[in-house]
Structures are given as C-alpha cells and as structure tokens.
Amino acid sequence: MNRIDPVKTACCGCGACASVCPKGAITMEADDEGFRYPSVDEALCVNCGLCVKACSIGKEKPAHTFEQQYFAAQHKDDDTVMQSSSGGIASALAAEVVKNGGAVYGAGFEAGFEVRHSRADVLSETLRFRGSKYVQSDLAQTMQEVEEDLRGGREVLFTGTPCQVHGLLLYLRAKRVPEDTLVTCDFVCHGVGSLQVWEDYVSLLATRHGSLDRYNFRGKEAGWHKSYPAIQAGSQNVSEKYKEKESFFRMYSSSVITRPSCYQCAYTSYERCADLTLADFWNIDKAAPAMNDDRGTSQVLVNSEKGAALFARVRGAAVTQECSKEDVWQLHLEFPTQSPKNREVFWKAYASQPFEQVLLRYGKHSFTAKCRRKLMPVVNKLGLYTLAGKLYKIVFVREKKQ
C-alpha cells in the first residue's frame, strides 16, 4: 500500500505527510499523551504516494558539502538579547530577511498560549518568535505557505526543530518547489514536550492566579546561567513563586513528557539538515570569555553556503567570534535525550490522577538535576564544560542505536 504507516517511536509529527496530501486524506491527531500522529481517511486516499515521499522516516538527511563554521555571537541591542533565550541571533536573522522583503516562519504563542508556527513579513510580527518554547509547535498550513512564497520568488527564513526542517525540505522536494530563496535554521534540540501537558499547566496557572498574561520559559532576571520562567498574571509578576517550585519546565527537563521519537532522534549530530544551527553557548567561558556577560550568547553553526551568506549579512548587528568545533560541543550534538525509567509510571499517573497532584510529584528537580544546576555555573567558569559533558556521556548516556 503506497501510504504512510508510521510507528510512534519513529514519527516526529512534522505533518509533512498531511501537508502534501492532495486530497486532504491525512489529518494530524493527538494521542493520549498529546502528541500528533497522522491519521489516514481510507475513503479519500488515492494511494498517490506523496505522503511516503514527504515522510522523513528512513530517509537520509540532506548532505551539505560546505565546510562547517562555528561562531559565538551576541546581538548588539540590549533589549533584543534580554528578550531572547541566548544571544538574540535568531532575531537578527529574522530582521534581515523582512527588511529585504522576505517572510519569516517560526514558532510563537497564540491565544491560550498554544504554540504554533506562523508567518511574519514585518519586523514587529517576528518578535513573537523570540524565546524557547519547550512544546511541539503545530505547523498547520505553514508548509503550504512556504511553498507559495518560494514559488513567488520571495526570500524565506524557516526556523524550527531539526525534524521540522527535514520534513519541510522533503515536502518541497515532493512538490518540486524551487528552494533557491529558502534559508532554514534549526537549533540544538533536547526533544519536544507534550502540548497536552502544557495546556493543563497553562490552565492550572490561570486558575491559581485568575489569569495568565505572559509566560517566558527562560526569563533572565537572575542572569542567563540561572534563568527561570518569567510569569505575568494580570498586573502581578508571579515568577518568584515558581523559581524553586514545581513547574512544567522541570517536567520537561526530566524527559518524562518528551515525544517518543525524540529518544531515537536522528538529528543529534553535527550533520545538519538546516543551513544554520543555533544554541546556547554554554562553553562560552572557555571559547570566548570576554563575551560572557551573563546576558546570553548564541552558538552558531554555519552549515551551508546559503547559511553563510545570511549570517554574513547580520554580523554587523552582532558581536561575533569564530570558534572551534570542540568549543561548540554539546551532548545533543552527539546523543539524543534518554528515555527515563519512570516515563511509563508518569503517564499512568497522568491518566488517573488530578493534574496538580501529578505536577507536585513530577514537576520538581531530581537530586541529579539539582546538583547539575548548582555545579554547571562553576564548571562553565572554570572552562571545564566540554570535559564535564564527556564525563556525563560516559557515565549516563547509552550508545545511540544505529
């Protein structure tokens, strides 16, 4: 049968199959954990095979022949840096593209704090893409919109997870869309969290405080190295109440609410699908100590000629320093997130107990996480980040399956 039949441990939920289907026979439907998977309407399917072409399962990643380059970078505008998770380089890329009449696609909060991809072609609209969102975004009609812009010859910057970038590229190639004016940007990903758990958390915060008006997963009030959620409820800043309390972010950090396919992620390597890769530059104290002002520094991997060309256009808006491959090493440039032993126990509890009770139990840092949080600033300051990471890998990380 010439149609998709993905398994949960492999399907990343990018939605390329649903986007490419000419008959609308495929919809993305959430399972009991809140992760979307394709569902095929047999009555509408004509077995054209486009969904198979657009599916990333079992497909080789696009190869770049460009000699990869590595940079530390920080935007020169203070407000941009402080409103960004790291150094604000994604904002610089977006601003450059829209300034030249292009369109930018990224993930942002919509009504009710739902995380969706959307399109922006003016600078003010790109601001909602700032900051990390630790849940899987809904791409909805994004791939079709990217196709329309590219067929019109418009410059496009698409930012997303590595698997979303791969899904988009396969979609465009299945539809034979020219990619000359497309630049893709991914990030070093730890895995995506459950949208359903996130919705429950948002609802709980709104109930506790009467409203929820702003949520930033990584506010920098205490500095970049000690970031914690910045939460606004009405006129009240309630961030302090969640600094050391149970939180969605801590559940995410424990990996119990991570999508199953992320534990076998094929994109945790230096071989990237995207033209550019961004991340927090946690090894900045060793690589470029003068750039570490505790406001955030971006790590930039330039993976292609197109990526190099766009990055060159924004370097005037940023302080940059070229680095080595060893400088930018991160665990998730080599290994995927590990499936925790208590994942199944968590989901059984989630299905049978009140959410607040589950949050109280699983929304706290483990002893290991607390130690890591205390030690990492010291490790970074001493320039031992890479060594610490390699020791962590030896002790805790199981070899990635081939």
N, C-alpha and C positions, 0 to 999 in steps of 0.2 A: 504494500500500500504506500503510495507516494505522498505521505503526510507525516507530520511530526508525532512522536510518541515519547516525550521526554520523561526521564525519571528525576525525582526531586533532588537527588544528590548531584545531579549534573546541570539541571536547568537553572540559569541565573536570573530568569524573569525579566529579561531586557525588553520583551514584547516585539522583537523584530518580526517574528512569525505572524503575529496578529496585524502588525502594520503593513506587511507586504501582501497579505491575502486579498486578492481582487474581488472576492465575493463576500467579504465580511464574515467568513465562516468561523473565525477564531476569535475568542474573547479571552482576556486575562482575568481569571477569577481567583479570589483569595481562598486559601485553605484554612484549617483550624488554627494555624499559627499566624495567620495574617500575611502570608507570602503569596504572591500571584503566580499562577501557572496557566499555560494555555489550555483552553477547552475548545474542542472542535465540534461544530454542528454538522453532523453527518449529512443532513438534508441539503445543506448549502455547499459543502465541499465538492469540488470537481476534480480533485487529485492532480492539480496543475504542477505541484512540486515546488512552488516558490517558497513555501514555508521551510522546506528542507534546506533549500539553498541559503536562506537567511538565518538559519539556526546555527549558533556557534558551537554546539556540542559536537566534539570530534573534529572540528575544523582547526587547521593550523593558523596561528596568528600571522597577520601580515608582517613581512620582514622589511626592515629599513636597512639600507646599505650605508647610511650616514654614520660617521664615527661619532659616537655619543659624547656629549659635552656636559659638564657639571658646574653649577653655579650656586653661590649663596646670594640672595637678593632681598632687598627691603625697599618698599615704596618710600619716596621722599616726603610724601604727605602724611603728617602725623595722624590725622583723623582716619585716613584710609587704613593705616596699619592697626590702629586700635579697634577698628570695627571688623577686622579680618582675623581669621584663626591664626595665621602666621605672619607673613611679611607683606601681604597685600598685592602680590604679583598677579593673581587672577584678575583683580580689579583693573590693573594697568593694561592687561591684555584685552579685557572687555572694552575699556575706554578707547583704546586704539582702534579697535575694529568698528565700533559705532561712529567714531569720529570720521572714518573714511567711508561711511555709508553702508556698513555691513550690519549683519544681525548676529546676536549672541544668544546661545541657548544654555540654560543652566538650571539647577535645582534651587527652589526657594519655597518659603512658606506661603500658602494660600489661606483662604478663610478656614478658621478652625485649626490652624497650624498643620494642615495637610501638606505634605512635601510633594511638590510637583515640578516637573520640568516645564519651562515656558520660554517664550521668545521675547527678546528686547532689542529695539533698534534706536533707542535714545538712552543717554547716559543715566538718567535718574532711574530708569527701569532695571538697569543692571545691578543696582545696589542690593536688591533682594537676593541676589545670588551669593552675597558675601557670607562667610562663616560656614562651619561644618554642620552637616545635618546627618545624624547617625541612624537614619532610617532609609529604606529603599524608596527612591522617588518614583512617581508614576510618570512615565514618558508620554502616555496618552497619544495625541496626534503629532508629537514632536518630529518623528522621523519623516512623516509626510510633509511637514512644514519646512524641514531642512531641504528635502528634495525640491520643493517649489523654489526656494531661494537659490539653490545651486543651479537649477535649470534656467533661472533668470540671470545667471552670471554674477550673483551677489557674493561678496566675501562672507563667510560664515565661520564663527568660532563655536564649536560644541564642546562643552565641559561636562564630564560625568565620570562614573566609575569605569575602570578598565573594561569590564564586561559590557557595559552600555556602549562604549566607544566601538568595541568589536562588533556588537550587534548592529549598530548604525552603519558601519562600513560594509557589512555583509548585506544589509538591506539595500544600500545604494548600489552595490555591485549586482544584486539580483534584479534590480530595476534599471540597470545600465545608466546610472546617473553620473555625469561628469563630476570629478572631485577636485578639479584644479584650484578652486577658490575656497576649499574647505580646510580648516585647521582644527585638529582635535586636541583636547587637553584632558588628561586623566590625573589621578592622584594616587599616592601610595595608600592602598585601601586595606583596612583591617577587617572588612566584612560589613554587611548591611544588617541593620536591626529590623525587627518586626514593626510594621506600620500599625498593626492592631494593638500591640502593647503600647506603642507611642500614643495612640488615640485614647487608650484607657488612662494613661498617665496625664495627658492634657486635660481630660475630663475631671480627673481627681484634683488637679491643681485649681481648676476653675471652681470646683465645689468647695474646696478648702478656703479660697480667698475671694470668692464672689465673682471673679473674672480672671482671665489670663490675657494680657495685652502685649507682652513681649517675652520672647524666650531666645536666649543666645546660649548654645551649648557650651561655649568656651569664652566666657567673659574674662577680661584681663585686669579686673580691679586689683587683684593681688599680684599681678605680673603674669607674663606668658608662661613661665615654668610652673606656676601654681594656679592655672586657670580653673574656674569652676562656673557652673551655669549662672547667667545673669537673667533674673526673672522679674518682670514688672507685672503687678496685678493692680489695675486701676492706678491710683496715684502712689501706691506703695511699692518700694523696692524690697522684694522678699528674698533676695539672693542669699543673704547671710543665713536664713533659716535652712537652706539646702546645701550649705558649704560642707557641712560634716554629717548631713542627714542622708536618709535613703533617697535614691534618685534613679531616673531612667538611665542616665549615663553610666552609673555603676553596674546596672544590669547588663548594659551593652558591653562594658569593659570586661565583664565576666564571661562573655561569649555565649551565655545560655539562650539569648534571643537572636542569635545570628542565623541567617539563612543557611540551610543545609549545604548548598553547593559551595558556600564560601570556605568550608573546611577542606575542600578539594580544589581550591581556586587555581586555575591555570595561568593566572596573570601575575603571580607574585614572583617576578623576576626582573632583571634589567632589560629583557627583551620586551619592549612595549609596543602596543598597537598604536598608541596616540603619538602625535607629533611632539607634544610637550608633556612632562610629568611634574607635578608639584607635590610638595610635602612640607611638614615642619622640619626645620634643620636642627634637630636635637643635638647634633655633634658640632654645633657652631663654635663652642668654646675652644675646640682644638683646630677646626678648619679656618675660622676667621674670627678670633676673639674680639677684635675691635668692633665687630658688627653686632655683638651680643649685648643689647641694652635692656633685655628682658621685656621688650615690647613685641617680639616675634620676628623671626627671619624665615624666609621661604627657601626651600631647597628646590632647585630647578634642574631637571634632566632634559636636555635638548636631544631629541631622538631622530630628527629628520631635517631635510633642507627647509621644508615649509615651517617647521617649528623654529629653526634658527633664524629665518627671515623675520618672523613675527616677533621673536624675543629681541632681536636687534633693534626693532622699531620702538620698543618700550624701555630700552635700557637707559635712555635719557631721563626717564621718570623715576628711576630707581638707583640705589647704591648696589653695585654688584661686585662679586669677586669670584674668579674661576677657581674651581676646586678639583680634587682628585676623585676617582671612583671609590676609593677607600673612605674618603671623607663623608660621602653621602650614603654609605651603607646603612640599611635598616633591615630589621628582621623580616618585614613583609615585602622586601625586595628579593627575598630568597625563599621564605616559607609562608604558607597560608596560616590563618588563625586555627588553633587547635580546638577540636570539639571537647567541651568539658565533660567530665564524668557524670555530672549531675544534670545534664541537659534534659534527659527524659523525665527525671524526677520533677524538674521545674515545670515542664509543660503539663504534667499530670496535675500538679498543684494549681497551675494557672487555670486549668479547665474545671476544677472542682471547688476552688476557694475564692472568697472575695478578693478583688484585686489589691486593695490596700494591705491585706494580710500577706499576700504574695510579695508585694513591694517591701514590706518591713523585713521579710526574711531574705530576699534575694537582692534588694537594692542597696546593699552595704558592701564596702570594700572587704575583700578577703584579707587574711593576715599577710599573704604573699603580696597582694596589691598594695596594702598599707606600707609594707617595707619598701617596695619598689618606689612608691610615691615619695617616701622620705629620703631614699638613697639617691634617686636619679639626679636631683639638683647638685648633689655633691659629686657624683660621677661625672656629670657634664662639666662642672667647674674644674675638675682635675684633668679633663681631656681624656677620660677613660671610656667614653660612650661605646666605641666600637669593640673594645675588649670586653666590656660588660655584656654587650649584646651577643658576642660569640660564646661567652661562658653560659649565658642563658640558653642559647641554642643547644649547646652540648648537653646541658642538664635537663631541660624541659621539653625540647621540641623533637617530635617524632619525625623521621625522614619522610619527605613528601613522596607519595606513591607515583610511580612512573606511569 
